[in-house]
Amino acid sequence: MPKKKQTTEPNPKANRGTPSTQKHLEIAEIKNDTVILKDGTLRGVLLVSSINFFLKSEDEQNATIQSYMQFLNTIDYPLQVLVQSRKYDITTYIKRLEQLEAQQTNDLLKMQMADYRQFVAELVQLGDIMDKKFYAVIPYDPATDMKRGFFKQLYEVFFAAGELRLKNEQFLKRKHMLDQRIGNVAGGLVGMGLNTVRLDTQSLIELYYTTYNPETSSNQRMAPLSDLQVEGDEEVPLS
């Protein structure tokens, strides 16, 4: 008697895609040098230089403190100051030394460059030299977003980020207000003797990538923005 063939039906649960990590982040998307959160608010980030306060004279210290107080009095919105300390990455510098070493025709200089390159690489590995960066995070939260109800907030938590994208008109209007705030903050910081640079889209993605993946980012560098796979640009009204 021939054996009956057993057929197995596909398990619908097995075909379901695993939930994206993006669902658990507050970020909906990053574009035009701006971070868009799932609640419709925007963020801009400034990379800020540092000053050695204790090397200044007493008069210079007092002037810096006064400038900082005046700066705080000019803003009427929240401002986040972020400090990140990471192990110094000299990969690009080492590669540059290798290129110069290969181009060197003088044998003595070539040998000295090789010794110097090895010395720098060992120094960083043994000493754990840290690179400290300072950021100012400027938000824009329109008044309409402050009146969101409980069910609206619940919707934003459980639905994908792609479904919460702002219409282009909404985005440009809010970005214009954010740009004005960023200009005011940058001007106030410059008055204190600090230099500022606004992070572009690539830099913002790299910042969040290294923040959420501290171990992976140290061994695997992020691809350029043009090589990244992004979702479509379908716009869904938030309000």
Order of alpha helices (4+ residues) and beta strands (2+ residues): alpha-beta-beta-beta-alpha-beta-alpha-alpha-beta-alpha-alpha-beta-alpha-alpha
